[in-house]
Amino acid sequence: MVLFMATRIIELVEVGPRDGLQNEKQLVSTAEKLELIQRAIDAGARRIEATSFVNPKRVPQMADAEALCASLPQIDGVTFIGLVMNQRGAERAIGTGRIGQLGAVAVATDTFAMANQGQSSDDSIAIAHDIIKRANGVGLTSQVTIAASFGCPFEGEVAEDRIIGMAKRLADAVPVEVALADTIGVANPAHVVRLVTKVREAIHPLPVRVHFHNTRGTGLANVWAAIEAGAVTVDAALGGLGGCPFAPGANGNVASEDVVYMLQRAGIGTGMNLAKMIKASLWLSEIMGRKLPGMVAQAPPFPKVA
């Protein structure tokens, strides 16, 4: 097995404004979401999952998608991602004029795909294909995530061959990357190394992105394992917020500041300003009215600055 831990840069995608907030019962205002996005940009984030274009009755937190996009800052080098589940969502995202990248989702199992998107797993692959092609056709970039790559909340274990086969089919549509998502936080580092390696080899030269939840405390270990196996981009959410309304047990994402602390201490660049991330996480904690799961923001700074 070849490991990829030489000095390198790992890209962080800040997903807090969408995946971090979508499952929160306390509605966060559009102005507060915009402040969260601006704080992420100030801390160095250059790809930000800003919102999702889904049915607001199913995901009330995302009901302000168009209003949010209308006020997004226009900054060279910053790409805003809009999560879309179907062609209607894709057209809404394109219509804002502010979304630079469409994020499609294909789900690894039929039961979860039906709960999440009202379709079969194979149908979700076909629709993701269409979304990617639509984005590419109007001059936007596109990406795709395979949800429940490491385990399903309804069907349990998911065969690795199923994920590899899905990745190959999705890569044929030419997204910028294929992501493996541990939607309910059941992955372990050995499984991560094995699956990321196999998928990376199957879709080369497209890169692999990873998305981990820390439901069972293995999130950071899985991030490290994924990078060892050649993943080049990591999703994370400030404060460790996150969850999926349609996946029981899909608790918080890995915290952005925790990921950056771990990587920077290991000599791996991220382009992020950790001090600003910590300030943003503490601010977000105040907005949410509770202590957030991220650990680094709760600990004394190390090393101390003279």
C-alpha positions in Angstrom: 0.0 0.0 0.0 1.3 3.4 -1.0 0.8 6.2 1.5 0.6 9.9 0.6 1.8 11.8 3.6 4.6 13.7 2.1 4.6 17.5 2.4 1.5 18.7 0.6 -1.5 20.9 0.6 -4.9 19.6 1.5 -8.0 21.6 0.4 -10.7 22.2 3.0 -14.3 22.7 1.8 -16.3 24.6 4.4 -19.8 23.0 4.6 -21.0 24.6 7.7 -23.5 27.0 6.1 -25.3 24.1 4.5 -24.6 20.7 6.0 -23.7 22.2 9.4 -27.0 24.0 9.7 -29.5 22.0 7.7 -30.5 19.7 10.6 -30.7 22.5 13.2 -34.2 23.1 14.6 -33.3 26.7 15.6 -33.6 28.7 12.4 -30.5 30.7 11.6 -31.2 34.0 9.9 -29.9 34.8 6.4 -27.8 37.6 7.8 -26.2 35.2 10.3 -25.5 32.7 7.5 -23.8 35.4 5.5 -21.7 36.4 8.5 -20.7 32.7 8.9 -19.7 32.6 5.2 -17.7 35.8 5.5 -15.9 34.6 8.6 -15.0 31.4 6.7 -13.7 33.4 3.8 -11.7 35.6 6.1 -10.1 32.5 7.7 -9.0 31.3 4.2 -11.8 29.1 2.9 -12.0 29.2 -0.9 -14.7 26.6 -1.5 -17.8 27.0 0.6 -21.0 25.0 0.5 -23.3 27.9 0.8 -26.8 26.4 0.7 -29.0 23.7 -0.9 -31.8 24.0 -3.3 -34.3 21.6 -1.9 -37.9 21.6 -0.9 -38.2 24.1 2.0 -40.9 22.0 3.6 -38.5 19.1 4.0 -35.5 21.2 5.0 -36.8 24.5 6.4 -33.3 25.8 7.3 -32.6 26.1 3.6 -35.7 28.0 2.7 -33.7 31.2 2.1 -31.5 29.8 -0.6 -32.2 32.4 -3.2 -32.2 35.3 -0.7 -28.8 34.1 0.6 -27.3 33.8 -2.8 -28.4 37.3 -3.8 -26.2 38.7 -1.0 -23.2 36.4 -1.4 -19.9 38.4 -1.8 -18.2 38.2 -5.2 -14.6 37.5 -4.5 -12.0 36.2 -7.0 -10.9 32.8 -6.1 -13.9 31.9 -3.9 -16.3 29.3 -5.2 -19.8 28.9 -3.7 -21.3 25.4 -3.9 -25.0 24.8 -4.1 -26.3 21.3 -3.3 -28.9 20.1 -5.7 -30.9 16.8 -5.8 -32.7 17.2 -9.1 -32.9 19.3 -12.3 -35.3 21.7 -10.6 -32.8 22.4 -7.9 -30.1 22.7 -10.5 -32.0 25.3 -12.4 -32.7 27.3 -9.2 -29.0 27.3 -8.3 -28.0 28.3 -11.8 -30.6 31.0 -11.8 -29.0 32.8 -8.8 -26.0 33.7 -10.9 -23.9 33.4 -7.7 -23.4 29.6 -7.4 -20.2 28.5 -9.2 -20.4 24.8 -8.5 -23.3 22.4 -8.4 -23.0 19.5 -5.9 -24.9 16.4 -6.8 -25.6 13.4 -4.6 -25.9 9.8 -5.4 -26.9 7.4 -2.5 -25.4 4.0 -2.1 -28.5 2.1 -1.0 -32.1 2.1 -2.2 -33.7 2.6 1.3 -31.6 5.7 2.1 -32.0 7.0 -1.5 -35.8 6.7 -1.1 -35.7 8.5 2.3 -33.3 11.2 1.1 -34.4 11.8 -2.4 -37.5 9.8 -3.2 -35.8 7.6 -5.7 -33.7 4.4 -6.1 -30.0 4.3 -5.8 -29.6 3.8 -9.5 -32.0 6.6 -10.2 -29.9 8.9 -8.0 -26.8 8.1 -10.1 -28.7 8.9 -13.3 -30.0 12.2 -11.9 -26.5 13.1 -10.6 -25.2 12.5 -14.2 -27.8 14.9 -15.5 -26.9 17.5 -12.9 -23.2 17.3 -13.7 -23.8 17.6 -17.4 -26.2 20.5 -16.9 -23.6 22.4 -14.8 -20.8 21.7 -17.3 -23.1 22.8 -20.1 -23.6 26.3 -18.7 -20.0 26.9 -17.8 -20.2 25.9 -14.1 -18.2 23.2 -12.4 -19.8 20.2 -10.7 -19.0 17.7 -8.1 -20.7 14.6 -6.8 -20.9 12.9 -3.4 -21.7 9.2 -2.8 -23.7 9.3 0.4 -23.6 6.3 2.8 -20.3 5.1 1.3 -19.2 3.5 4.5 -22.6 2.3 5.9 -26.3 2.9 5.6 -28.6 3.9 8.5 -31.2 1.5 7.1 -29.4 -1.3 5.4 -26.2 -1.5 7.4 -23.0 -2.5 5.6 -22.5 -1.4 2.1 -20.3 -3.5 -0.3 -17.1 -1.8 -1.4 -17.7 -3.0 -4.9 -20.9 -1.1 -5.0 -19.2 2.2 -4.1 -16.4 1.6 -6.6 -18.9 0.8 -9.3 -20.9 3.9 -8.5 -17.7 6.1 -8.5 -16.8 4.8 -12.0 -20.2 5.5 -13.4 -20.3 9.0 -11.9 -16.8 9.8 -13.1 -18.0 9.2 -16.7 -20.0 12.5 -16.4 -16.8 14.4 -15.7 -17.3 16.2 -12.4 -14.3 17.9 -10.8 -14.1 15.2 -8.2 -16.0 12.3 -6.6 -16.6 12.4 -2.8 -17.0 9.5 -0.4 -19.3 10.5 2.5 -19.5 8.7 5.8 -23.0 10.1 6.3 -23.7 8.4 9.7 -20.2 8.3 11.1 -19.6 4.5 11.0 -16.3 4.4 9.1 -13.0 3.2 10.6 -9.5 4.1 9.4 -8.8 0.7 7.9 -12.0 0.8 5.8 -11.2 4.4 4.8 -7.7 3.6 3.5 -9.0 0.6 1.6 -12.0 2.3 0.0 -10.3 5.6 -0.8 -7.4 3.8 -2.4 -9.7 1.6 -4.6 -11.9 4.5 -5.6 -8.9 6.8 -6.3 -7.4 4.1 -8.6 -10.8 3.5 -10.3 -11.5 7.1 -11.2 -7.9 8.4 -11.9 -7.2 11.2 -12.8 -10.2 12.6 -11.1 -9.4 13.4 -7.4 -11.2 12.0 -4.3 -12.8 14.2 -1.7 -14.0 12.9 1.7 -16.8 13.8 4.0 -16.8 12.4 7.5 -19.2 12.7 10.5 -17.8 12.3 14.0 -20.9 10.5 15.3 -18.7 7.8 17.0 -15.6 9.8 17.6 -13.6 8.4 14.6 -13.9 11.5 12.3 -10.4 12.9 12.6 -8.8 9.4 12.5 -10.7 8.8 9.3 -9.6 12.2 7.8 -6.0 11.2 8.4 -6.5 7.7 6.9 -8.2 9.2 3.8 -5.3 11.6 3.3 -2.8 8.7 3.7 -4.7 6.9 0.9 -4.6 9.9 -1.4 -7.7 12.0 -0.8 -6.9 15.6 -1.6 -9.9 17.5 -0.3 -11.8 17.3 3.0 -15.3 18.6 3.9 -15.6 20.0 7.4 -17.9 22.4 9.3 -17.0 25.1 11.7 -17.7 24.0 15.2 -18.5 20.5 14.2 -22.2 21.2 13.4 -24.0 18.9 11.1 -26.5 16.2 10.4 -29.0 14.9 7.8 -32.7 15.1 8.4 -33.2 11.8 6.5 -30.4 9.7 8.1 -31.0 8.7 11.7 -27.8 9.2 13.7 -26.0 11.4 11.2 -24.6 13.8 13.8 -22.0 16.5 13.5 -19.4 16.8 10.8 -15.7 16.8 11.6 -15.0 20.3 12.9 -13.1 22.5 10.5 -10.8 23.9 13.1 -10.0 20.5 14.5 -9.1 19.2 11.0 -6.9 22.2 10.3 -5.1 22.0 13.7 -4.4 18.3 13.2 -3.0 18.8 9.7 -1.0 21.9 10.4 0.6 20.3 13.4 1.6 17.4 11.1 3.2 19.8 8.7 0.4 19.6 6.1 -0.7 22.9 4.6 -4.3 24.0 4.3 -4.1 27.7 3.6 -6.4 28.3 6.6 -5.9 30.7 9.5 -6.5 28.6 12.6 -6.8 31.6 15.0 -9.6 33.1 12.8 -11.3 29.7 12.5 -11.4 29.4 16.3 -12.9 32.9 16.6 -15.5 32.0 14.0 -16.3 28.8 15.9 -16.8 30.6 19.2 -19.0 33.2 17.4 -21.1 30.4 15.9 -21.4 28.8 19.4 -23.0 32.1 20.6 -25.4 32.2 17.6 -26.5 28.6 18.3 -26.7 29.2 22.0 -24.7 26.2 23.1 -21.3 24.7 23.2 -20.4 23.2 19.9 -18.7 19.8 19.4 -15.4 21.1 18.0 -12.6 20.5 20.4 -9.8 22.9 19.4 -11.9 26.0 20.1 -12.5 24.8 23.6 -8.8 24.1 24.4 -6.0 26.5 25.3 -4.0 27.7 22.3 -0.9 25.6 21.5 1.7 26.6 21.0 1.2 29.8 22.8 1.9 33.0 21.0 4.5 35.2 22.8 
